[in-house]
Amino acid sequence: MHSLIRNITLFIILFPISLLHSQQDNPRDSLLDKIRDIEIALDAPVESEENLYMNTVSFQSFYDVLSPMGEWIQITKEDIDEDLSDGEGEGYSSLGFGDEEFLFIWRPGVEKNWKPYVNGKWEYTDRGWLWISNDKWGNQTYNYGRWWNSPKYGWVWLPGYTWAPAWVRWKVANDGNHIGWVALSPKAKWNSEEGITEKNYNYTNSASDWVFVDNNTFTGDISPEKVVGLETGNNLLKESKTITDIRAENDVIVNNGPDVTVIETRTGKKFNRKHLRFRNGQNNAFTDNNDVIIGKEKFDNKLNGTRLDKPNKYKKSERVKKMLRKKQGHKKPPRIKTGRQ
């Protein structure tokens, strides 16, 4: 009995020491490093509503992290609605905006034919399908905000403050052998009571916006080279069923999509439904056999600050330039006429 107590005591004393040695030997892969800053209570109730045009949080962390990897552009809300006029989703331009007239969008430094959600892999988790990106900036832009293919700027991203496993719309081809997805635009307005479904999101993406892969490719690493060509994608787009189902379940956002059982049956690969856990910060995902650990932002309340947060460097849309010139004109003092009476 005394021997058992002594062994237990030694274990309690030495176990933390062994962890520290492990951390020193390989700090990146150590147990302490993997669990450091993991949130205990990140399953707090999800945002009841997200208005991408009326956010009250600071996106300064996004501005700072993404600036070296792309370009920030200052635009108006009307710029966005003009870009997204082809669709029945809900717009925002009729709302009252208060003092904030401008927003910032981000354009990544990528090749011409690039599109979002095409360089990474899908993991099946207890919150549905999670996109794990190979892009350095993926943890910010695929779990927050919305993308759209702007006629003026190409693919751009509008920041948001509500986290989801992926903000995408799905398609399952009628042939049963292909799966497609496309990034949701700002027309997809999050509301926890209704979620985002086919009933409240009808924006029409062009065929070239969609990503289609065969079932076997879907189960592994995805890259532009593995995506089907535009002509095949066009045909699949016409002969497929659309699935848009992002909803709140038990106070968390779940990204439902293709039936995992069907994919397992057709490919012979079993998905281990992994437990999704968070750590504070902007780290990309770490996965093992049972868990996915991913960074999550902590946003500051912008209303508590005295200045409007913004990128250090950005360009302005033509509409912004015009509005600023108009404002400056109104601020000029009236000219006083002089001369003989």
Residue pairs with C-beta under 8 A, 6 or more apart in sequence:
19 30
19 31
19 32
20 32
22 30
22 31
22 32
23 30
23 31
23 32
23 33
27 33
34 286
34 293
35 279
36 279
37 279
37 280
37 281
38 277
38 278
38 279
38 293
39 277
39 278
39 279
39 280
39 296
42 278
42 296
43 251
43 252
44 251
45 251
46 162
46 192
46 248
46 251
46 252
46 253
47 161
47 162
47 190
47 192
48 191
48 192
48 193
49 189
49 190
49 191
49 192
50 160
50 161
50 162
50 189
50 190
50 191
51 92
51 189
52 92
52 145
52 146
52 158
52 159
52 160
52 186
52 189
53 77
53 80
53 92
53 95
53 97
53 103
53 186
54 95
54 97
54 98
54 100
55 159
55 160
55 161
55 302
56 301
56 302
56 303
57 161
57 299
57 300
57 301
57 302
58 299
58 300
58 301
58 302
58 305
58 309
59 104
59 159
59 161
59 299
59 309
60 300
60 309
61 282
61 297
61 299
62 106
62 140
62 144
62 159
63 72
63 104
63 309
63 310
63 311
63 312
64 311
64 312
65 137
65 140
65 282
66 72
66 106
66 137
66 140
66 141
67 311
67 312
67 313
69 108
69 109
69 136
69 137
70 106
70 107
70 108
70 109
70 137
71 106
71 107
71 109
71 314
71 315
72 104
72 105
72 106
72 107
72 311
72 313
72 314
72 315
73 104
73 105
73 106
73 107
73 153
73 156
73 314
73 315
73 316
73 317
74 102
74 103
74 104
74 310
74 314
74 315
74 316
74 317
74 320
75 102
75 103
75 104
75 105
75 317
75 319
75 320
76 101
76 102
76 103
76 317
76 319
76 320
76 323
77 92
77 93
77 97
77 101
77 103
78 93
78 319
79 317
79 319
79 320
80 92
80 103
80 105
80 148
80 158
80 186
81 91
81 92
81 93
83 148
83 150
83 151
83 152
84 91
84 148
84 185
84 186
84 187
84 203
86 203
86 204
87 185
87 187
87 202
87 203
87 204
88 202
88 203
88 204
89 185
89 187
89 188
89 189
89 200
89 201
89 202
89 203
90 187
90 189
90 200
91 187
92 186
100 308
101 323
102 320
103 158
104 159
104 310
104 311
104 314
105 153
105 156
105 157
105 158
106 141
106 156
106 157
106 159
107 153
107 154
107 155
107 156
107 157
108 114
108 135
108 137
108 141
108 155
108 157
110 155
112 154
113 224
114 155
114 224
115 149
115 155
115 183
115 208
115 209
115 211
116 141
116 142
116 147
116 155
116 157
116 183
117 131
117 133
117 142
117 166
117 168
117 181
117 182
117 183
117 211
118 211
118 222
118 223
118 224
118 227
119 133
119 134
119 135
119 138
119 222
119 223
119 224
120 131
120 132
120 133
120 134
120 135
120 138
120 142
120 221
120 222
121 131
121 132
121 220
121 221
121 222
122 129
122 130
122 131
122 132
122 218
122 222
123 129
123 130
123 132
123 274
123 285
123 287
123 292
124 130
124 260
124 271
124 272
124 273
124 274
125 165
125 273
125 274
125 275
125 276
125 292
126 273
126 274
126 275
126 276
127 165
127 252
127 253
127 254
127 255
127 276
128 165
128 254
128 255
128 256
128 257
129 165
129 166
129 255
129 256
129 257
129 258
130 165
130 166
130 255
130 276
130 285
130 292
130 294
131 138
131 142
131 143
131 165
131 166
131 168
132 138
132 284
132 285
132 287
132 292
132 294
133 139
133 142
133 284
135 141
136 284
138 284
139 282
139 283
139 284
139 285
139 294
139 295
140 282
140 297
141 147
141 157
142 166
142 167
143 163
143 164
143 165
143 166
143 167
143 294
144 159
144 160
144 161
144 162
144 163
144 164
144 167
144 297
145 157
145 158
145 159
145 160
145 167
146 157
146 158
146 160
146 167
146 183
146 184
146 185
146 186
146 188
147 155
147 156
147 157
147 158
147 167
147 183
147 184
147 185
148 155
148 156
148 158
148 183
148 185
148 186
149 155
149 205
149 206
149 208
149 209
150 156
152 317
158 186
160 190
161 297
161 299
162 190
162 253
163 253
163 296
163 297
164 190
164 246
164 253
164 255
165 253
165 254
165 255
165 276
166 181
166 255
167 183
167 184
167 188
167 246
167 255
168 181
168 182
168 183
168 184
168 255
168 257
169 181
169 182
169 183
169 184
169 188
169 201
169 205
169 242
169 243
169 244
170 179
170 180
170 181
170 242
170 243
170 244
170 245
170 257
170 258
171 179
171 180
171 181
171 210
171 212
171 236
171 237
171 240
171 241
171 242
171 243
172 178
172 179
172 180
172 240
172 241
172 243
172 258
173 179
173 180
173 212
173 236
173 239
173 240
174 239
174 240
174 241
175 236
175 239
176 262
176 266
177 214
177 215
177 266
178 212
178 213
178 214
178 215
178 228
178 236
178 240
179 212
179 213
179 214
179 215
179 218
179 258
179 263
180 210
180 211
180 212
180 213
180 233
180 236
180 237
180 240
181 210
181 211
181 257
182 205
182 209
182 210
182 211
183 209
184 196
184 201
184 203
184 244
185 203
185 205
187 201
187 203
188 196
188 201
188 203
189 196
189 200
190 196
190 246
191 200
192 248
193 248
194 200
195 245
195 246
195 247
195 248
196 244
196 245
196 246
196 247
197 244
197 245
197 246
197 247
198 242
198 243
198 244
201 244
207 230
207 233
207 234
207 237
208 230
208 233
210 233
210 237
211 222
211 227
211 233
212 227
212 228
212 232
212 233
212 236
212 237
213 222
213 226
213 227
213 228
214 228
215 263
215 266
215 267
216 267
217 226
218 258
218 263
218 267
219 263
219 267
219 269
219 271
227 233
228 236
243 256
243 257
243 258
245 255
245 256
245 257
246 253
246 254
246 255
246 256
247 253
247 254
247 256
248 254
260 271
260 273
263 269
263 271
264 270
264 271
272 289
272 290
274 287
274 290
274 291
274 292
275 290
275 291
275 292
276 291
276 292
276 294
277 291
277 292
277 293
277 294
278 293
278 294
278 295
278 296
279 293
279 294
279 295
279 296
280 295
280 296
280 298
281 295
281 296
282 295
282 297
283 294
283 295
284 294
284 295
285 292
285 293
285 294
286 292
286 293
286 294
287 293
302 308
302 309
316 324
